[in-house]
Amino acid sequence: MHLGELEGERRADVHADGASVVRERGSATPADHRPYVLGMRTEIHPDTAARSKALLAAAGFAGAVAGASALGARSSPGRGRWYRRLRKPPFQPPSWVFAPVWTALYALIALSGHRVWRRRDRPGRNRALALWAVQLGLNATWSPLFFRARRPGLALADLGLLWLSVVGYTAAAREVDRPAAWAVVPYLGWTSFAFLLNEEIVRRNPSPRTHRSGWRLARST
């Protein structure tokens, strides 16, 4: 009797994880429709697919904050003579402080957003992600307003909205993933400091664009 005549001839399919699963030839399963690669059936392991998706998401969050950072850097090349001539408060940090601080903060912002994204099973996740996007947009808007448009008052109004959005995001993230919320606490602190610094610059530099409170100027422009 030939082997080909035997009903229920047994064969082994090798899965992606290296394990062999033996089953009857006559019992077709969806796995039988897996594509052939170099003469062998292939199967994408669920864990591999999930890891790939997580890596793509992490790259997306990193790319978003990198874009916001690049926009800010492009809007303030060397900060310009106009900025250097502004009267600043005594607690103004030296210029070299801003780059490392923002590098760390942007990394934490991306990390926080990615952690929230991963918690698909938690209610409030979509709301937190929406607030994450809002705060990043307001963040990216500040430098063009302050340095390129030379509107410290409008920039101050933007900072106020940014502060509110970071507070809202922190609260929303806390309900989804507490480490994600803690990750943006330094960002909230720096935004508070930046608001105070921006307000002082507006107050100390009376001019057609900065002679009034930033909030009043924002409403009038």
Helices and strands as residue ranges (DSSP letters): G 3-5, E 10-14, E 20-24, G 30-33, E 36-37, E 40-41, H 46-75, G 77-79, H 80-84, G 95-97, H 98-118, H 125-143, I 144-148, H 152-176, H 178-183, H 185-204, H 214-220
